[in-house]
Amino acid sequence: MVKLGVALNEDLLTPDPVRRRLLLDHIAAAGLDHVTTGDHISFHDGSGFDGLVTATAMLATHDQVNVVVGVYLAALRHPMLTARQLATLSQIAPGRLVLGVGVGGDDRNEVANAGVDPGTRGRRLDETLEILHSLASGEPLTFHGEFFQLREARVIPAPCPPVPLVVGGGGETAVRRTARFGDGWLGIFCSARRFADTVDRIRVATAELGRPDPWWFGVSMWCGMSENGIGARTLLGSRLETLYQMPAEKFERVTAAGTPENVADRLAPFVAAGAEHITLITVAKDPVEGVILAGEVRRLLQKRRDPCIACTGHGLTTAHANPPLADHDTRRTRASPAANTKRPQRLPCPKACNKWSNHSQYRHGT
């Protein structure tokens, strides 16, 4: 089942707890699965917010909404501090947090001003992930690395269940890092084809290391939305130019704009490629409208995702049905590309009913 949430950073960072709770109530009522928050210490003009502090506020304000931090600049913090924060969050909201981690590549000054040599942040993140995995066991850890030295370090109570660690970024570095340390991968600013290729490469690389198959694959996408689509691309472009200080045209191929139907169409190839955790970074005329429209995108994707509903009405049966990708256990049992298993294709229903299916082949029923 596809899980879809929204990123509403500044809108949730309000001193008014009633307003914050009301917005989270809207998110839950829209059927959305999570809220995603980012993380920046001092981005470009000095703006930012702490991802884990923001996550704490959301988790403490609402009892049902889950939170994804996408992504936390873990290389700019000491891993002992991060481990303690995760353990404490798990005490108040067990099983409701996913931590995405990244190196922060958009503003090198942000990294340098945090006291970290930008040229070392990737290696620092690798050590951080190794330490976080070890400390999550609750057992003492002695570690001698390039950047961190720990002697009988321990964090208890250990998070229960463990907080999933998913790796952000792209390219071969993200593949290698996810294969070694990650429970999954979170993409952004990529095409569906690149997303699918990265997922396959991660599975192969993980199998080669003898680690369990990653079970969490997601994508975050900026999207401008309105009920009729008018003005959506303009709203989105203005926000992106302000934040990233780059022309909006550079983002057109990796973002979405228009009506909920337009956005669902844009996301459908990502779902077909294995993206089961989607975050819409919504830009709308107001936050509540963005939440309501995101809820409609989720409904449309769920409708297209169900192969049985898509094909039953057309008298179709599947000759070679792929295993569903609906839960952790099923994903772990799926064949790995390392075993020369061809990755199954997800095709539109042959009767053109505008639904998507997991079937790799069809035959007409009699």
C-alpha positions in Angstrom: 0.0 0.0 0.0 1.3 3.4 -0.9 1.8 5.7 2.0 1.6 9.4 1.3 2.2 12.4 3.6 3.0 16.1 3.4 5.8 18.4 4.4 4.6 21.6 6.2 7.6 22.9 8.0 7.1 26.6 8.7 3.3 26.2 9.0 3.7 23.8 11.9 6.4 25.9 13.6 4.0 28.2 15.5 3.9 29.2 19.1 0.1 28.7 19.1 -0.5 25.0 20.1 -4.1 25.2 19.1 -3.2 26.2 15.6 -0.5 23.5 15.3 -2.9 20.8 16.6 -5.7 21.9 14.2 -3.4 21.6 11.2 -2.3 18.1 12.3 -5.9 17.2 12.8 -6.6 18.3 9.2 -3.7 16.0 8.1 -5.1 13.0 10.0 -8.7 13.7 8.7 -7.4 13.8 5.1 -6.1 10.2 5.6 -2.5 11.2 5.1 0.0 8.7 6.6 2.8 11.0 7.9 4.2 14.5 8.1 7.7 15.1 6.9 10.0 17.7 8.3 13.4 18.9 7.0 16.5 20.0 8.9 18.9 23.0 8.4 21.2 24.7 10.8 21.8 27.8 8.7 20.7 27.5 5.1 21.9 30.2 2.6 20.5 33.3 4.3 20.6 31.8 7.8 17.1 30.2 7.8 16.4 26.8 9.1 14.9 24.6 11.9 16.1 21.6 13.8 14.5 18.5 12.4 14.3 16.4 15.6 13.0 19.3 17.6 10.3 19.9 15.0 9.5 16.1 15.0 9.2 16.2 18.8 6.7 19.0 18.6 4.6 17.2 16.1 4.7 13.8 17.9 3.8 15.4 21.2 1.0 17.5 19.7 -0.8 14.7 18.0 -1.2 11.0 19.0 -1.7 9.5 15.6 0.3 11.3 13.0 3.7 9.7 12.2 6.8 11.8 11.3 9.5 11.4 8.8 12.6 13.5 9.1 13.8 14.0 5.5 16.6 14.6 5.9 18.5 15.2 9.1 22.1 16.6 8.7 23.5 13.9 10.9 27.1 14.5 9.9 26.9 17.9 11.5 26.0 16.4 15.0 27.8 14.1 17.3 26.3 10.6 17.0 25.9 10.2 20.8 23.7 13.2 20.9 21.6 11.9 18.0 21.3 8.5 19.5 20.1 10.0 22.8 17.5 12.1 21.0 16.2 9.1 19.1 16.0 7.0 22.3 14.1 9.8 24.1 11.7 10.3 21.2 11.0 6.6 21.2 10.0 6.7 24.8 7.2 9.2 24.1 6.2 8.1 20.6 7.5 4.5 19.9 7.3 3.4 16.3 6.2 6.7 15.0 9.4 8.2 13.7 11.5 7.5 10.6 14.9 9.3 10.4 16.2 10.2 7.0 19.9 11.3 7.0 21.9 13.2 4.5 25.1 15.2 4.1 23.6 18.5 3.1 24.9 19.4 -0.3 23.2 22.7 -1.2 25.2 25.1 1.0 28.8 24.3 1.9 28.9 27.3 4.2 26.3 25.7 6.4 28.5 22.7 6.8 31.7 24.7 7.4 30.0 27.0 9.9 28.9 24.0 11.9 32.6 23.1 12.4 32.8 20.4 9.8 35.1 20.3 6.8 32.7 19.9 3.8 35.2 17.5 2.2 34.8 15.0 5.1 31.0 15.1 5.7 30.4 11.9 3.7 32.9 9.9 5.8 31.6 11.5 9.0 28.0 10.4 8.1 29.2 6.8 7.4 30.8 6.7 10.9 27.6 8.2 12.4 25.4 5.6 10.9 27.6 2.8 12.0 27.5 4.2 15.6 23.8 4.8 15.6 23.1 1.2 14.5 25.3 -0.2 17.2 24.0 2.1 20.0 20.4 1.1 19.0 21.1 -2.3 20.5 21.5 -0.9 24.0 24.8 -2.6 24.4 28.1 -0.8 25.2 30.1 0.3 22.3 33.8 1.0 21.9 34.6 2.7 18.6 37.8 4.1 17.1 37.1 5.9 13.9 38.6 8.8 11.9 36.2 11.3 13.5 34.7 9.7 16.6 36.3 7.9 19.6 33.9 6.1 22.0 34.8 4.0 25.0 32.1 1.8 26.5 29.4 4.2 25.2 25.9 3.2 25.8 22.4 4.7 25.4 19.5 3.1 27.3 16.7 2.6 27.2 17.3 1.5 23.6 14.6 2.6 21.1 11.9 -0.1 20.9 11.1 -0.6 18.1 14.4 0.7 16.5 14.0 3.9 14.6 14.4 3.2 10.8 17.4 4.9 9.3 16.9 5.8 5.6 19.6 7.4 3.5 19.0 10.5 1.4 20.9 11.6 -1.7 21.7 10.2 -5.1 24.3 8.5 -7.2 26.7 5.7 -6.3 27.5 7.2 -2.9 23.9 6.9 -1.8 23.7 3.3 -3.2 26.8 2.3 -1.3 25.8 4.1 2.0 22.3 2.6 1.9 23.6 -0.9 1.2 26.0 -0.7 4.2 24.0 1.1 6.8 20.4 1.9 5.7 17.0 0.5 6.2 16.0 2.2 3.0 16.5 5.1 0.7 14.7 8.5 0.2 15.0 10.2 -3.1 14.3 13.8 -4.2 14.8 15.7 -7.4 15.0 12.6 -9.5 13.1 11.0 -12.4 11.1 7.8 -12.0 13.6 6.0 -14.2 16.5 7.1 -12.0 14.5 6.2 -8.9 13.9 2.6 -10.2 17.5 2.2 -11.2 18.7 3.3 -7.8 16.4 1.0 -6.0 17.6 -2.0 -8.1 21.3 -1.1 -7.5 20.7 -0.7 -3.8 19.1 -4.2 -3.6 22.0 -5.7 -5.5 24.6 -4.0 -3.4 22.9 -5.0 -0.2 22.6 -8.6 -1.2 26.3 -8.6 -2.1 27.1 -7.5 1.5 24.8 -10.2 2.9 22.6 -7.7 4.7 18.8 -7.9 4.8 16.9 -6.4 1.8 16.1 -2.8 2.5 12.4 -2.4 3.1 11.7 1.3 3.0 11.9 3.2 -0.3 10.4 6.7 -0.7 10.5 9.9 -2.7 9.8 13.5 -1.7 8.5 15.8 -4.4 7.8 19.5 -4.5 4.3 20.2 -6.0 2.2 23.2 -6.6 -1.5 22.5 -6.4 -4.8 24.1 -6.8 -8.3 22.6 -7.2 -8.4 23.6 -10.9 -4.6 23.8 -11.5 -4.6 27.5 -12.2 -1.5 29.3 -10.9 0.0 26.1 -9.4 3.2 26.2 -11.4 3.7 29.9 -10.6 3.3 29.4 -6.9 5.7 26.5 -6.9 8.3 28.3 -9.0 8.3 31.4 -6.7 8.8 29.2 -3.6 11.7 27.2 -5.2 13.5 30.3 -6.4 13.4 31.9 -3.0 14.6 28.8 -1.2 17.2 27.5 -3.5 18.3 30.7 -5.2 18.1 29.1 -8.6 15.8 29.6 -11.6 12.5 27.7 -11.3 12.9 26.2 -14.8 15.7 24.0 -13.5 13.2 22.2 -11.3 10.4 21.6 -13.8 11.3 18.0 -14.7 11.6 16.8 -11.1 8.5 18.6 -9.6 4.8 18.5 -10.2 2.1 21.1 -10.6 -1.6 21.3 -11.3 -4.6 19.5 -10.0 -4.5 16.4 -7.8 -5.1 14.4 -10.9 -2.0 15.9 -12.5 0.1 15.3 -9.5 -1.1 11.7 -9.2 -0.2 11.1 -12.9 3.2 12.5 -12.2 3.7 10.2 -9.2 2.3 7.0 -10.8 5.6 6.0 -12.5 7.4 6.4 -9.1 4.9 4.1 -7.5 5.4 1.6 -10.3 9.1 1.8 -9.6 8.7 0.8 -6.0 8.1 4.1 -4.1 5.8 3.2 -1.3 6.5 6.2 0.9 5.8 9.5 -0.8 6.0 13.0 0.6 4.4 16.0 -1.1 6.1 19.2 -0.3 3.0 21.2 -1.0 2.7 24.7 -2.2 -0.9 26.0 -2.3 -2.8 29.2 -1.5 -2.9 28.1 2.2 -1.7 25.1 4.2 -5.1 23.6 4.8 -5.9 23.5 1.0 -2.6 21.9 0.4 -3.4 19.1 2.9 -6.9 18.6 1.5 -5.5 18.3 -2.1 -2.7 16.0 -0.9 -5.4 13.7 0.6 -7.1 13.6 -2.8 -3.7 12.6 -4.5 -3.4 9.8 -1.9 -6.9 8.6 -2.7 -6.2 8.6 -6.5 -2.9 6.7 -6.0 -4.5 4.1 -3.8 -7.3 3.6 -6.3 -4.8 3.0 -9.1 -2.5 0.8 -7.0 -5.1 -2.0 -6.3 -4.6 -4.5 -9.2 -7.7 -6.6 -8.2 -10.1 -3.6 -8.4 -8.4 -2.5 -11.6 -8.9 -5.8 -13.5 -11.8 -7.7 -12.0 -14.3 -5.6 -13.9 -12.6 -6.5 -17.2 -12.6 -10.3 -16.8 -8.9 -10.4 -16.6 -6.8 -12.8 -14.6 -3.0 -12.7 -14.1 -0.8 -15.4 -15.4 2.3 -14.2 -13.5 1.3 -12.0 -10.5 4.1 -10.3 -8.7 4.2 -10.5 -4.9 2.5 -7.5 -3.3 4.7 -4.8 -1.8 2.4 -3.9 1.1 4.4 -4.8 4.2 7.8 -5.3 5.7 7.8 -9.1 5.8 6.6 -9.5 2.2 9.2 -7.1 0.9 12.0 -9.1 2.6 11.0 -12.3 0.9 10.9 -10.9 -2.6 13.6 -12.2 -4.9 16.7 -10.1 -5.2 18.2 -8.8 -8.5 21.4 -10.4 -7.3 19.8 -13.8 -8.1 19.3 -12.6 -11.7 15.6 -12.1 -11.1 14.2 -9.7 -13.6 12.5 -6.7 -11.9 8.7 -7.0 -12.5 7.1 -4.3 -14.5 3.9 -2.6 -13.4 1.7 -1.9 -16.4 -1.4 0.1 -17.0 -4.5 -2.0 -17.3 -4.8 -3.2 -20.9 -8.5 -2.1 -21.0 -7.3 1.5 -20.4 -9.3 1.9 -17.2 -6.6 4.4 -16.0 -5.6 2.0 -13.1 -2.2 0.6 -12.4 -1.4 -3.0 -11.7 1.3 -5.2 -10.3 0.8 -7.7 -13.1 3.6 -8.5 -15.4 1.4 -10.4 -17.9 -2.3 -10.7 -18.5 -4.7 -13.1 -20.2 -8.4 -12.7 -20.7 -10.7 -14.8 -18.6 -13.2 -17.0 -20.3 
